[in-house]
Amino acid sequence: MGLLIEGKWHDQWYDTSKHGGEFVRESAKLRDWVTADGSAGPAGQRAVPAEAGRFHLYVSLACPWAHRTLIMRKLKGLEDLIGVSWVSPLMLDQGWTYHESEGASGDPVNGVEYHRELYTLTDPHYTGRVTVPVLWDRQAGRIVNNESAELVRILNAAFDDLAGNRLDFYPEDLRETIDAVNEDVYEHINNGVYKSGFATEQQVYEKHVSALFEALDRIEARLDANRYLAGEWLTEADVRLFTTLVRFDAVYHGHFKCNFRRIEDYPNLSNYLRELYQWPGVAETVSIDHIKRHYYYSHDTINPTRIVPKGPLLDFERPHDRERLAGQGIREKG
């Protein structure tokens, strides 16, 4: 995972020594918005109007943060409005690439070879980590936004009239609940696996891996009485948790040493994971091949042999028991 400094590429891993062995994630820096009519975003952000064919989504099939946006694009029926390209799963000394020989899609929009070029096309002097996902504005020739949580909400709202899709993954009356769940899940699960796996001091690792499984225990208990994280309705909170759960047993359990338990060992979480995987369209966004090749091959500080394990054997198509709980599906707006 490299970065740009004044527009120049540096193959530089996270410096945990500055933080006592802690992995500290850098905040996204490109935070403009897309709204239906180009009016300001929810916090007053500069925005551009939603238009068919204007935007292109660049993702990694391996990355859980990018995976959120792929799922939202699918569930909101935006495939004909927003194109998509994906990088190679092998993130090596040049960072994310679009090398088709390694499983990337190529880049039909800008023709770039390296993902970092999208950042320097946006700002020739860009300084910061080069991350996925990004939403590209073809008309302006720049990245609009590279914060996955905001992109989820942009996709949920901005293109409704164009797509004729009124599904709502962030209903107003559930927002307080969704925000509270998101905060816990992000801090201790989504990012918790990274804080465990990238820790370089024993006590730091132990602190975060313990917090991770305490949070999983909380979610397991929550799902005993609730079909989805916010109750009867599937929301963005479920999408955000799913992308970590679907990678957990294949990668985080072994590669990141998050090995108190597997998701398969949790009755509610494992059934919930299978229900979400089986939701129409979701399985099409999951690439276990990209996931395993990326983590085990790219993180040579953790896995210097770069051997990608054959297992575990995962069957997300098995029946689940979530019908025992009341569920309404996805709320519609209006």
C-alpha positions as CSV (number, residue, x, y, z in Angstrom):
1,M,0.0,0.0,0.0
2,G,1.9,3.0,-1.3
3,L,1.2,6.7,-1.3
4,L,1.7,9.8,-3.3
5,I,3.8,12.7,-1.9
6,E,3.5,15.9,-4.0
7,G,2.3,13.7,-6.9
8,K,5.3,11.3,-6.7
9,W,4.8,7.6,-5.9
10,H,6.4,6.1,-2.8
11,D,6.2,2.3,-2.1
12,Q,5.8,2.9,1.6
13,W,4.0,0.6,4.1
14,Y,2.3,2.0,7.2
15,D,4.7,3.2,9.8
16,T,3.3,1.7,13.0
17,S,6.4,2.6,14.9
18,K,5.2,6.2,15.1
19,H,2.1,5.0,17.0
20,G,3.5,2.4,19.4
21,G,2.7,-0.6,17.1
22,E,-0.8,0.7,16.2
23,F,-2.1,0.7,12.6
24,V,-3.7,4.2,12.0
25,R,-5.9,4.5,9.0
26,E,-5.6,7.8,7.0
27,S,-8.9,9.6,6.4
28,A,-10.1,10.0,2.8
29,K,-9.4,13.4,1.3
30,L,-11.6,13.7,-1.8
31,R,-15.0,14.4,-0.4
32,D,-17.2,16.1,-2.9
33,W,-20.8,14.8,-3.3
34,V,-23.2,13.8,-6.0
35,T,-26.8,14.9,-5.6
36,A,-29.9,14.6,-7.9
37,D,-29.7,18.3,-8.9
38,G,-26.2,19.3,-7.9
39,S,-27.3,21.0,-4.7
40,A,-24.9,20.8,-1.8
41,G,-24.3,17.5,0.0
42,P,-25.7,16.7,3.5
43,A,-22.9,18.6,5.3
44,G,-22.7,21.4,2.8
45,Q,-20.2,19.7,0.5
46,R,-19.6,20.9,-3.0
47,A,-21.7,18.6,-5.3
48,V,-22.2,17.8,-8.9
49,P,-25.5,16.6,-10.4
50,A,-26.3,13.0,-11.0
51,E,-26.3,12.2,-14.8
52,A,-26.5,8.9,-16.7
53,G,-23.1,7.9,-17.9
54,R,-21.2,10.7,-16.3
55,F,-19.6,8.6,-13.4
56,H,-17.4,5.6,-13.3
57,L,-16.7,3.5,-10.2
58,Y,-13.1,2.2,-9.7
59,V,-12.9,-0.7,-7.2
60,S,-11.0,-3.7,-6.0
61,L,-12.9,-6.9,-5.8
62,A,-10.7,-7.8,-2.8
63,C,-11.2,-4.7,-0.8
64,P,-14.1,-4.6,1.7
65,W,-14.4,-0.9,1.6
66,A,-14.8,-1.0,-2.2
67,H,-17.1,-4.0,-2.0
68,R,-19.7,-1.8,-0.2
69,T,-20.1,0.4,-3.2
70,L,-20.3,-2.6,-5.6
71,I,-23.2,-4.0,-3.6
72,M,-25.0,-0.7,-3.5
73,R,-24.5,-0.2,-7.2
74,K,-26.1,-3.6,-7.7
75,L,-29.0,-3.3,-5.2
76,K,-29.9,0.2,-6.5
77,G,-29.9,-1.0,-10.1
78,L,-27.2,1.5,-11.2
79,E,-25.3,-0.8,-13.6
80,D,-26.5,1.0,-16.7
81,L,-25.9,4.4,-15.2
82,I,-22.5,4.0,-13.6
83,G,-19.7,2.0,-15.2
84,V,-17.2,0.0,-13.1
85,S,-13.5,-1.1,-13.4
86,W,-11.5,-3.2,-11.0
87,V,-7.9,-3.5,-10.2
88,S,-5.6,-6.5,-10.1
89,P,-5.8,-8.4,-6.7
90,L,-2.0,-8.2,-6.6
91,M,-1.0,-4.9,-4.9
92,L,2.8,-4.9,-5.0
93,D,5.5,-2.2,-5.3
94,Q,3.5,-0.1,-7.8
95,G,0.3,-0.3,-5.8
96,W,-3.1,-1.1,-7.4
97,T,-2.8,-1.8,-11.1
98,Y,-5.2,-2.4,-14.0
99,H,-3.1,-5.3,-15.5
100,E,-5.6,-7.6,-17.1
101,S,-3.1,-10.5,-17.1
102,E,-3.5,-10.5,-13.3
103,G,-7.3,-10.4,-13.2
104,A,-8.0,-6.7,-13.5
105,S,-10.6,-5.3,-15.9
106,G,-8.4,-2.7,-17.5
107,D,-9.5,0.9,-17.6
108,P,-11.7,1.7,-20.6
109,V,-12.3,5.3,-19.4
110,N,-8.9,6.8,-18.8
111,G,-6.6,4.0,-20.0
112,V,-4.4,4.2,-16.9
113,E,-2.1,1.4,-15.9
114,Y,-1.8,2.4,-12.3
115,H,-4.6,3.4,-10.0
116,R,-2.5,6.2,-8.6
117,E,-2.7,7.9,-12.0
118,L,-6.4,8.7,-11.3
119,Y,-5.2,10.7,-8.2
120,T,-2.6,12.6,-10.2
121,L,-5.0,13.3,-13.0
122,T,-7.3,14.8,-10.3
123,D,-4.4,16.7,-8.6
124,P,-0.9,16.6,-10.0
125,H,0.5,17.4,-6.5
126,Y,-1.8,15.0,-4.6
127,T,-0.4,13.8,-1.2
128,G,-1.9,10.8,0.5
129,R,-2.7,7.1,0.3
130,V,-3.9,5.8,-3.0
131,T,-7.1,3.9,-2.1
132,V,-10.2,2.3,-3.6
133,P,-13.0,2.9,-4.2
134,V,-13.1,6.1,-6.1
135,L,-16.0,7.7,-8.0
136,W,-14.7,9.3,-11.2
137,D,-16.4,12.2,-12.9
138,R,-15.9,11.7,-16.6
139,Q,-17.1,15.2,-17.5
140,A,-14.8,17.0,-15.1
141,G,-12.0,14.5,-15.4
142,R,-11.5,14.0,-11.7
143,I,-12.2,11.9,-8.7
144,V,-15.4,13.2,-7.0
145,N,-15.1,11.1,-3.8
146,N,-12.9,8.4,-2.3
147,E,-14.7,7.8,1.0
148,S,-16.6,4.5,0.8
149,A,-19.1,5.4,3.6
150,E,-20.1,8.5,1.7
151,L,-20.2,6.8,-1.6
152,V,-22.7,4.3,-0.2
153,R,-25.0,7.2,0.7
154,I,-24.5,8.9,-2.6
155,L,-25.5,5.7,-4.5
156,N,-28.4,5.3,-2.2
157,A,-29.9,8.7,-3.0
158,A,-28.5,10.6,-5.9
159,F,-29.6,8.5,-8.9
160,D,-33.1,7.5,-7.8
161,D,-35.0,9.4,-10.4
162,L,-32.6,8.2,-13.2
163,A,-32.8,4.6,-12.2
164,G,-36.4,4.5,-11.1
165,N,-35.2,2.7,-7.9
166,R,-36.7,3.9,-4.6
167,L,-35.1,1.4,-2.3
168,D,-33.8,3.2,0.8
169,F,-30.9,1.8,2.8
170,Y,-30.7,4.8,5.1
171,P,-34.4,5.5,6.1
172,E,-34.8,8.6,8.2
173,D,-36.5,7.0,11.1
174,L,-33.8,4.4,11.4
175,R,-30.8,6.7,11.1
176,E,-30.0,7.0,14.7
177,T,-29.9,3.2,15.1
178,I,-27.9,2.7,11.9
179,D,-25.4,5.4,12.8
180,A,-24.8,3.8,16.3
181,V,-24.4,0.3,14.8
182,N,-22.1,1.6,12.1
183,E,-19.9,3.3,14.6
184,D,-19.4,0.1,16.7
185,V,-19.0,-2.1,13.6
186,Y,-16.5,0.2,11.9
187,E,-14.4,0.8,14.9
188,H,-14.2,-2.7,16.2
189,I,-15.0,-5.0,13.3
190,N,-14.5,-3.4,9.8
191,N,-11.3,-1.6,11.0
192,G,-10.8,-3.9,13.9
193,V,-9.5,-6.8,11.7
194,Y,-6.9,-4.4,10.3
195,K,-5.9,-3.0,13.7
196,S,-5.4,-6.6,14.8
197,G,-3.6,-7.8,11.6
198,F,-1.4,-4.8,11.0
199,A,-0.4,-4.4,14.7
200,T,3.4,-4.8,15.3
201,E,3.4,-5.0,19.1
202,Q,1.9,-8.0,21.0
203,Q,-0.1,-6.0,23.5
204,V,-1.6,-3.8,20.7
205,Y,-2.6,-6.9,18.8
206,E,-4.2,-8.5,21.9
207,K,-6.1,-5.3,22.7
208,H,-7.6,-5.1,19.3
209,V,-8.3,-8.7,18.7
210,S,-10.1,-8.9,22.0
211,A,-12.2,-5.8,21.1
212,L,-13.0,-7.4,17.8
213,F,-14.5,-10.5,19.3
214,E,-16.3,-8.6,22.0
215,A,-18.0,-6.7,19.2
216,L,-18.8,-9.9,17.2
217,D,-20.3,-11.2,20.4
218,R,-22.5,-8.1,20.7
219,I,-23.6,-8.5,17.1
220,E,-24.3,-12.2,17.6
221,A,-26.6,-11.3,20.5
222,R,-28.3,-8.5,18.5
223,L,-29.1,-10.9,15.7
224,D,-30.8,-13.3,18.0
225,A,-33.7,-11.0,18.3
226,N,-33.3,-8.9,15.1
227,R,-33.2,-10.2,11.5
228,Y,-31.1,-7.3,10.4
229,L,-28.9,-4.9,12.3
230,A,-31.5,-2.1,12.4
231,G,-34.5,-4.4,13.0
232,E,-36.8,-5.7,10.3
233,W,-35.3,-3.8,7.4
234,L,-32.1,-4.4,5.6
235,T,-30.0,-1.2,5.6
236,E,-26.6,0.1,4.8
237,A,-25.4,-1.2,8.2
238,D,-25.9,-4.7,7.0
239,V,-24.0,-4.0,3.7
240,R,-21.1,-2.5,5.7
241,L,-20.9,-5.5,8.1
242,F,-21.3,-8.1,5.3
243,T,-18.2,-7.2,3.4
244,T,-16.1,-8.0,6.5
245,L,-18.0,-11.1,7.4
246,V,-17.6,-12.7,4.0
247,R,-13.8,-12.3,4.1
248,F,-13.4,-13.3,7.7
249,D,-13.0,-17.1,7.6
250,A,-11.1,-17.0,4.4
251,V,-8.6,-14.3,5.3
252,Y,-8.9,-12.5,8.7
253,H,-9.1,-15.6,10.8
254,G,-5.7,-16.9,9.6
255,H,-3.8,-14.1,7.8
256,F,-4.7,-11.4,10.4
257,K,-4.6,-13.8,13.4
258,C,-8.2,-13.1,14.3
259,N,-8.6,-16.7,15.4
260,F,-10.6,-16.8,18.6
261,R,-13.5,-18.1,16.5
262,R,-14.6,-18.3,12.9
263,I,-17.8,-16.7,11.7
264,E,-19.0,-20.2,11.0
265,D,-18.8,-20.8,14.8
266,Y,-21.4,-18.2,15.5
267,P,-25.0,-19.5,14.8
268,N,-26.6,-16.2,14.2
269,L,-23.8,-14.5,12.3
270,S,-23.1,-17.4,10.0
271,N,-26.8,-17.8,9.1
272,Y,-27.1,-14.0,8.7
273,L,-24.0,-14.0,6.4
274,R,-25.6,-16.7,4.2
275,E,-28.9,-14.8,4.0
276,L,-27.1,-11.6,2.8
277,Y,-24.9,-13.6,0.4
278,Q,-28.0,-15.2,-1.1
279,W,-29.8,-11.8,-1.5
280,P,-30.4,-11.3,-5.2
281,G,-27.4,-9.8,-6.9
282,V,-25.0,-9.9,-3.9
283,A,-23.2,-13.1,-4.7
284,E,-22.2,-11.6,-8.1
285,T,-20.2,-9.0,-6.2
286,V,-18.1,-11.5,-4.2
287,S,-14.8,-12.8,-5.6
288,I,-13.2,-15.1,-3.0
289,D,-10.3,-15.7,-5.5
290,H,-9.5,-11.9,-5.6
291,I,-9.9,-11.7,-1.8
292,K,-7.5,-14.5,-1.0
293,R,-4.9,-13.7,-3.7
294,H,-4.8,-10.0,-2.6
295,Y,-4.3,-10.5,1.1
296,Y,-2.0,-13.5,1.1
297,Y,0.1,-12.3,-1.9
298,S,0.2,-8.6,-1.3
299,H,1.0,-8.4,2.4
300,D,4.5,-9.8,2.3
301,T,5.3,-8.2,5.7
302,I,2.7,-10.7,7.1
303,N,3.0,-13.6,4.7
304,P,6.6,-13.3,3.2
305,T,6.3,-16.7,1.3
306,R,3.2,-15.3,-0.6
307,I,1.7,-18.8,-0.5
308,V,-2.1,-18.5,-1.0
309,P,-3.9,-21.2,1.0
310,K,-6.3,-23.5,-0.8
311,G,-8.9,-23.5,2.0
312,P,-11.1,-23.0,3.8
313,L,-14.0,-24.7,2.1
314,L,-16.8,-22.1,2.2
315,D,-20.4,-22.7,1.3
316,F,-22.5,-19.6,1.4
317,E,-25.2,-21.2,-0.6
318,R,-26.3,-23.5,2.3
319,P,-29.8,-22.8,3.7
320,H,-30.1,-20.3,6.5
321,D,-32.6,-19.9,9.4
322,R,-33.2,-16.2,9.3
323,E,-36.9,-16.7,8.3
324,R,-37.6,-17.4,12.0
325,L,-37.3,-13.7,12.6
326,A,-39.6,-11.0,11.3
327,G,-38.2,-9.2,8.3
328,Q,-39.6,-6.7,5.8
329,G,-36.8,-6.6,3.2
330,I,-35.7,-3.2,2.0
331,R,-37.7,0.0,2.7
332,E,-38.9,2.1,-0.2
333,K,-38.8,5.9,-0.1
334,G,-41.9,8.1,-0.1
